[in-house]
């Protein structure tokens, strides 16, 4: 999660942010005001919860130790071959491979599998 802070640009242009919110955190994440310490803490708390849930679900669904998945879940990219080596995917293929796999799972003809492009 990232957030754009436009406060310096707004100040340069003579703009001032005026918050009209019904609760303390209703406008957090607005690019027109700096993030307060409390808002940042709230976002970081939530991100940690989301990350831990993601790691847990991957570990459960891939039948892997949670410690192994936690080490891999650092936000970096991972080429398919490395994902296969780490048991995060079952096989490599192209769109036709995916089409055939889906058709088999859905018990339909590959011609009936349509991808949005």
Residue, then its C-alpha position, 0 to 999 in steps of 0.5 A: x500500500x502506498x499513498x501520494x502526498x500532494x501537500x507541498x504542491x497544494x501549498x505552492x498553489x495556495x490550496x489548503x486542505x479542509x477536513x469535513x469528516x464524521x469520524x477520526x479516520x474517515x479521511x485518512x489516506x487522502x493525498x491532500x493531507x499528510x498522513x498522521x502518526x495514528x493513521x500510519x499506525x492504523x494502515x500498518x496494522x491492517x497491512x500486517x493483518x492482510x499479509x499474515x492472512x495471505x501467508x496463512x492461506x497460501x500455506x494451507x492451500x499449497x500444503x506448505x509450512x507457514x514459515x516457508x511461505x512467510x520467508x517467500x512473502x516479502x513482496x518481491x517478484x518471482x519468475x514462474x520457474x522459481x514459483x514452481x521450485x517453491x511449490x507455489x504453482x503446479x506447472x508452467x504453461x501458456x494461455x493454451x495450457x491454461x485453457x486446456x486445464x480449465x476446460x478439463x476441470x470444468x468438463x467443457x470444450x477448450x473452445x468454450x473457455x474464453x479469456x478477457x483481454 
